[in-house]
Amino acid sequence: MKKSVPGRRGISYAKWGYIFILPFFVSFFVFSFFPLLDTIRYSFFEYYRSGLKQIGPNFVGMRNYLELLTTDLPKYAGNTFILWIIGFVPQIVVSLLLAQWFASARIKIHGKQFFKVVIYLPNLIMAAAFSMLFFTLFSDSGPINSFLVNHGITTEAVRFMATVGGTRGLVGLMNFLMWFGNTTIMLMAAIMGINPTLFEAAELDGCTNRQTFFKITLPLIRPILGYTLITSMIGGLQMFDVPQILTNGEGTPNRTSMTLIMYLNKHLASKNYGMAGALSVYLFIISAILCFLVYRMMNKET
Amino acid sequence: MKQEKHSKLGSVLMHALLIFLSFLCLFFFYILIVNATRTHIDLQKGFSFLPGTNFIQNLKNVLNDANVPILNGILNSLIVSSGCAILSTYFSAMTAYGLYVYDFKLKKPAFMFIMMILVMPTQVCALGFLRLITNMHLDDTLYPLIIPAIASPAVFYFMYSYMQSNLPKDLVEAARIDGSGEFRTFNQVVFPILKPAIAVQAIFSFVGAWNNYFVPALVITTKTRQTLPIMIASLRSADFLKFDMGKVYMLILIAIVPIIIVYLFLSRFIIEGVTLGGVKE
């Protein structure tokens, strides 16, 4: 048992710990935590603008929550989920395939580095600009349509953004393009982290590639697959830029591509604080559940 | 023999898929670049794979358009993105250092707290945030887009992981024995060791802020204070068909080109950075 020697060694450095983490916590509490509490408070009030007149704030209890549940919220939650899943399913399938190819020592890929660089590129592009680009390219008189018509592939312009499937498909395609490279790189790192002797043993035992993939690779990267799924869901929940700009904030046609955050944005822009508050709380509850899952996954490893 | 034939076909299919995906990733940007060089009338006539000659004129048109003060936009975006990159990396490194090196009562709760909020969407507190900055008279300024970057949980987590594998605690002790104060140790001994991690995270923070649209669009109302994503969005909400399309493509190009250039130079470094702070097996 060592007694602390008076003088230098005995100095407690604990206060420095607090000093170093102080700015982070002050900033978090001021700009995120208290605003969150404020948001929750407003969710219980009737408080909006009607023309030039300000209505409220009047305490209405849970009315905003109930009203949201019986009106548009379920529809927009469904939209958000559909838009997310259209992009996510091809994303995870393609990423698994590519990650396995990139990570394998046996498979030779010409220009591997080039492919990696190219598929990651869209992840860094401004979603707003990407969406605006797609809007112009796929508009009724845009380049894609003029190509289709000029080459006789279709007789008249395809009105991509006038159909439910077209709009949702375009949003899904953009999300897929923006995220499959990122997911590939993550999964590749996970596969490369597997002990190579496992693959060697499998090869000696005469496993086919398919067997190795389903019996060894897939079970071993399950934690990171779970992490990818949950973080992607959190990203999907926040989906905004792409559908907002593609449909000019309207979620056309007939609000079938209106996401939850677009709806929140609408309420915030029109200063309907009560409804925006209740909607935020719903979003907070869903993301808190997802955050908790991520937290548990990260904690298991450290 | 049969096995080999099979794998040869497999290899061809694999490369075909890779080329197809790369084509998808690059095609839209190629068309963007081509269209940014063509005149409005040309663009109306139809699709072309070959660039036109109107690049400089389109650029001039964009620069002279008072409705879309693009130079202000670029400057504002640069200020916000650089500010976020500097604040998020410096203060996250500081926080990670505080929790990594020192022992104190609230160490564990503080760490757990940050892990809980690691992936929390910022949108859920947007309402309170907007009211707060209005009360602070910071609405319609760039400050609220920069200062909150001080608390960036994801950057923190990355720095913390990096310290775990690259920063020996003996080094801090040695600096103390040499008489270095705590802040000096952090700034002059520890910070240089963190440089690779700082660089990676600075790039990601910069790109994130450069592309950020939701909060800036709610905070900024004055045209000359807008960042680039808001300007792009305003093109969409304006009466779209009246626009000179050459100008529209040029604007989109200006918004994404700086990021692409940085990426081309640092791609290897960036791709490695994606996984550095990610979950480890």
Interface residues (C-beta under 8 A of the other chain):
Chain A: Y13 A14 K15 W16 G17 Y18 I19 F20 I21 P23 F24 F25 V26 S27 F28 V30 F31 S32 F33 F34 P35 L36 L37 D38 T39 Y42 V94 L97 L98 W101 I107 K108 I109 H110 Q113 F114 F115 K116 V117 V118 I119 Y120 L121 P122 L124 I125 M126 A127 A128 A129 F130 M132 L133 F134 F135 T136 L137 S139 S141 P143 I144 S146 F147 N150 L177 F180 G181 N182 I185 M186 M188 A189 A190 G193 I194 L220 I221 P223 I224 Y227 T231 I234 L237 Q238 F240 D241 Q244 I245 N248 G249 I261 L264 N265 L268 A269 Y273 A276 G277 S280 V281 L283 F284 S287 A288 L290 C291 F292 V294 Y295 M297 M298 N299 E301
Chain B: S11 M14 H15 L17 L18 L21 S22 L24 C25 L26 F28 I31 L32 N35 L43 Q44 G46 F47 F91 S92 M94 T95 Y97 G98 L99 V101 Y102 D103 F104 K105 L106 K107 A110 I114 M115 M116 I117 L118 V119 M120 P121 T122 Q123 V124 C125 A126 L127 G128 F129 L130 R131 L132 P144 I147 P148 I150 A151 F156 E182 F186 V207 W210 N211 Y213 F214 A217 L218 L228 P229 I232 A233 L235 R236 S237 F240 M245 V248 Y249 I252 A255 I256 I259 I260 Y263 S267 R268 I270 I271 V274 T275 G278 V279 K280 E281
